[in-house]
Amino acid sequence: MHQLKNDIQFLKGVGPKRAELLNQELSIFKFEDLLQHFPFRYIDRTKFYKVREIKESLPNIQSKGIISNFKEKGDGRKKYLTAEFSDETGSIELIWFKGAKWIKQNLISGNEYIIFGKPARYGRKINIAHPDIDDPKEDNKKISSSLQAVYPSTEKLAKKNVTSKVFRKIISNLFEQTGGIIPETLALYLTEKLKLLSYNEALVNIHFPHNAEKLNRAIFRLKFEELFYIQLNILKLKFKRKAVFKGFLFDTVGDNFNKFYKEKLPFELTGAQKRVIKEIRRDFASGKQSNRLLQGDVGSGKTLVALMLILIALDNGYQACFMAPTEILAHQHFQTISKMLDGLNLNISLLTGSTKQSERKELHNNLQNGNLNILIGTHALFEDTVKFKNLGFVVIDEQHKFGVAQRAKMWKKNTQPPHMLVMTATPIPRTLAMTVYGDLDVSVIDELPPGRKPVKTIHSYDSKRIRVFKFIRDQIKAGRQIYIVYPLIYESENFEYKDLEDGLESISREFPAPEYALSVVHGKMKPSEKEASMKLFVKGITNIMIATTVIEVGVDVPNASVMIIESAERFGLSQLHQLRGRVGRGADQSYCILMTSYKLSAEAKTRIKTMVETNDGFKIAVVDMKLRGPGDAEGTRQSGIPFELKLANLSEDYKILELARRTAEQILDDDPDLSELKNQVFIKQLKDKTKAKLNWGIIS
């Protein structure tokens, strides 16, 4: 076993107590964990300031001079230590509020030292509190470096004096203790081909950069390695799935598809829709199982694409199912699809938690004898009692609302897995799609149907509410309908946000019956009550829909042209974008008004500004990922990036990620099992890096 696996307490300068701190605070248990504790910035230690050049406006500075004249000041518990620091141009004061005993024992008055710290002014004097101090005669940097690393730390470590200086010292000890030979983690042919630094050289130069150029090459090598192993892991599973799972052959485009295309198509398909249908038809004809993610902004026509692909499955003698995350959305898809397929002599049914037992019996019989062609439903479709005669194609809408293990159940609804299409209206940045959904083939609809006007987004403060009410009245007078969305149902002691209950009261006063009619929908209502209230709004009987985010997904009311989001600062970017997507579905100009208080955090300001400036879901997704980090982006936690990213950043390192993916694909094309001798290092690293858990990545 290489020394990198050694317990961190056995490293010179660590010991049991410090090891326990590093374990608890930074999850550093072994030598290799310490090597992976990367600096977050660097300080240029080549420049030395003369004392007369030191001003309080400067950041951290470095200076060489004599320390003398130590004095203890203050009284009782508020004692502190001062000293004079001087060179030929003048003097400043150094101050220590703690650690005075160590300073007096280790520093010799009248000797020359190098100090490093942030200048400040107290009265007429410049001082530096708790400077880093080095003895220029001591070569205590075993590995010399002009760019000095600064390490992430915690309050507890700082209190125990585990500073960046300590990290530099113990990492330097580590290189000395291991003889400076860290085993290579990539195949030699790959490092030569891509002109990468060796693993050892990259680690030395990220902790103790020889110069800026070497530092950049070290960062590139280590970022590439992180992203390469993620891609290799995902793509290996994808290659395996394609080799193992045969797919049903859909090689006929028959009457159902052709009749729909010629007689029923509501509008001309966009170029993007045609491209996606072609991509998936190629999958269907390949004899391999199709496992695809379809991304498209709200209103881009994903449902129509899914429906046309369902018709191809039917033309080839198979059944299809369409899953939605909520009853409201399942009902809506059922109504939309039934209407669009009217006259095609197809049997379509709906199955949700509310479906009566008597209806279920007939539905199950029709499903098993093949009389039922398309089943639309919610989580109820996962139930073991739901058995198909010949399920060939599964569509899952808003896939992030379903657990991975649940989706896996659909694979077992036939003797071999049906083709899968998972759809999302929450655009995912390409870097994230390539990583989290890297085992899926990704299709994108990046055009809106012609004639759609972009929604105008306006930011308004609470104090301008009277003006907003007038705008609502004008829109209703013009025959339009309005959504008003609240983050909370009831008032909360913990949040100063608007709540639906209070909002309903004030809206009822401003828009009284019988002149105006209101609908209310929130998560605490019974499904039947929600459904009834929604229906009144969909039919145009009510003018205003007061709701929480239950209306975020899928509700389609073309006549609704205004979306007002109360306490908009409370919502994440992807949620705001989804809510805005509820309007702008008809031919009229639509509006989204983001209501906020004046008190906004910097992040909330960025979210609101982004919403006002763009309607492009992919641009919004990139900003969202930068704000929240890749692990929090919607729907990604459940799939999980196989191993932690310590250095690479999915929102910035797109080019490195593309290179990593391309490289992994080329290696697997030549050696799908990584069985060749030259690729054994990859197998070893994957075993070390992947956690011992069932990987649902092959499922979707």
Residue, then its C-alpha position, 0 to 999 in steps of 0.5 A: m500500500h502506498q503511503l498516501k493511504n496512511d492515517i494523517q496523524f502519522l504525518k510530521g507536524v500533525g499528530p493525534k490532536r491535530a488529526e482529529l481536528l482535520n477529520q472533523e472539520l475538513s474530512i481529511f483522514k489520509f495523506e491523499d485527502l490532504l493533497q486534495h485539500f486545494p488552495f482557493r487563492y494565491i498571494d504573490r510573495t515576490k514583491f517587498y514593500k519598504v515601510r514608507e510605502i505601506k498604506e492602510s489602503l493596500p491589501n496584504i503586503q510583505s516587507k523585510g525589516i527588524i522587529s524590536n521593542f516588545k511591550e505588553k499593554g492593556d490591563g487584566r484580561k485585555k492585555y495585548l503585545t506590541a512591537e516595532f517593525s522598522d527598516e531604513t525608511g521608517s517604522i510601523e507597529l505590530i500587534w498581537f491580541k493572543g499568542a503573546k507567549w509564543i511570540k516572546q519565546n520565538l522572536i529575538s528582538g533586533n533580528e531581521y524578519i519577513i512579515f506579511g499581513k494587512p495594514a490598518r490605521y489606528g489614530r496616526k499610526i499604521n499597524i499590522a495585527h497578527p502578521d505572518i512572520d518568517d526568518p529569512k535565514e531559515d529555508n523553512k519552505k522545503i519547496s520554494s514558491s513565489l506564489q503562496a497558497v491560501y487554503p480554505s479553513t474553518e473557525k475552529l481550525a483558526k482558533k487552534n492556529v491551523t492556518s494556511k502557513v500550517f497547511r503549507k508546512i504539513i503538505s511540504n512535509l508530506f512531499e518530503q515523507t513520500g519522497g516526492i513520488i506520487p503514483e500516476t493516476l492517468a495512463l501514460y499514453l494519455t498524459e503524453k497525447l494531451k501534454l498534461l503534467s504528471y500527477n506528481e508535478a501537478l500536485v507539487n505545482i498546485h500547492f507550491p507553484h513554480n510560476a504562474e504558467k506551471l500553476n495554470r497547467a497544474i490546475f488544468r491537469l487536475k480539473f481534467e482528471e476530475l471531469f474525465y473520471i466522471q465521464l468515464n464512469i457514466l459512459k462506461l455504464k452507457f456503453k454497457r447498457k447499449a450492449v446489454f439491452k436490446g431495444f424494440l424495433f420500430d421500423t414502420v411509420g404507419d397510418n396513425f402517424n401519417k393520418f395525424y401528420k396530414e390531418k391533425l397537426p395543429f401547426e407546422l413543426t419547428g426545425a428543432q421539433k423535426r430534428v428531435i423526432k429524427e434523432i429518436r426515430r434513429d434510436f427506434a430503428s437501431g435495435k438498441q433501447s432508446n434512453r433519452l432526455l428531452q429538454g425544451d423551454v416552457g411552450s416549446g412543444k415537447t408534448l407534441v413531439a412525444l405524442m408523434l413518437i407515441l404514434i410510431a410505437l402504436d404503428n409498430g404494434y406496441q402500447a405507450c404510456f405518458m406519466a405526469p407528476t400531478e393529477i392536474l397535469a395528468h388530466q390536462h395531458f389526457q384532455t389535450i391528447s384525446k382531443m388531438l387524436d380524436g378520429l384516429n380510432l385509438n383507445i386512451s385512458l387516464l389512471t390516477g390515485s383518484t380513479k375509482q376501483s370499478e373503472r380500474k378493473e376495466l382499465h386493467n383488463n383493456l391494458q392486459n388484452g391490448n385494447l388500450n393503446i395509450l395510458i396517461g397517468t401519475h405515480a399510479l402507473f408504477e403500481d404492480t397491478v398495472k400490467f401491459k400486454n406489450l409496452g414499447f414506449v414510456v414518456i415521463d414529463e417533468q422527470h425530476k419530480f419522479g425518483v430514479a428507483q420509481r422510473a426503474k419500475m417502468w423497465k420491468k413492465n415488459t420482457q425487455p425494457p421499453h424505449m424511454l423519453v424523459m422530458t423537462a421544461t427546466p432547462i439544464p446547462r449543457t455541462l450539467a446535462m453532460t454530467v448528471y444525465g451523461d448516460l442519457d442521449v440528450s435532445v434539445i428543442d431550442e425554438l418556440p413555435p412561430g407567433r409566440k410573443p415573449v413575455k414582458t417581465i417587470h420588477s415592481y416593489d410592494s409600494k407600487r401595488i395600487r398601480v399593479f391593481k389598476f393594470i389587473r383591472d385593465q387586463i380583465k376589462a380587455g377579457r384577460q385572466i390573471y394568476i397571482v402566486y404566493p410563496l406561503i399559504y399561511e402567515s409565518e413567524n419565520f418569514e416576512y413574505k406575503d401569504l395566500e390567506d392574507g392575499l386572498e383577503s386583500i384581493s377580494r376587497e380590491f376585486p369584489a363579487p359579482e363584478y370579479a370572480l376568484s379561483v383559489v388553489h393550494g397544496k392543502m386542498k383536496p384534489s377534487e377541490k383543486e380540480a374544481s377551482m382549476k376548471l372554473f379558471v380554465k373555462g374562463i368563469t373566474n378572472i383571477m387565480i390565487a395560488t401557491t406553486v402548485i400551478e407551476v407545472g403544466v397548467d395551460v390557460p391560453n387566455a391568462s396573460v398576466m402572472i403576478i409573483e408575490s415575494a418573488e425574492r423567495f423563489g429560485l430562478s428555475q421556479l420563477h421561470q416555470l411560473r412565468g411559463r404559465v402565461g404567454r401561451g396565447a397570441d396576446q402580449s403577456y406580462c410577468i410582474l415580480m413583486t418584492s420588498y425593498k430589502l433584497s439580498a445580492e443574490a435575490k437582486t441577481r435573480i430578479k435582474t436575470m428574469v427581467e433581462t431574458n426569457d431564455g431558459f438556458k441562459i437562466a439555467v446557467v445563472d442559476m447554476k452559478l448562484r446555487g452550485p451544480g449539486d442544487a440545480e433542480g433534479t440533479r441531487q437524485s442522480g448524483i454526480p458519482f464523485e465530488l468535484k474538488l476543483a472543477n466547476l461545471s458552470e465555468d469549465y465547459k471546454i475541459l468537460e468537453l475534452a474529458r468526455r471526448t477522450a473518455e468516448q474515444i478510449l471506450d470506443d477502442d476498449p469498452d471493458l477497459s481490459e487492455l493492459k494500458n487501461q488498467v490504471f483507469i479501472k483501478q481509479l474508478k474502483d477507488k473513486t466510485k462509492a460501493k452503492l447501486n448505480w441507478g445511472i443506467i436507468s435514466 
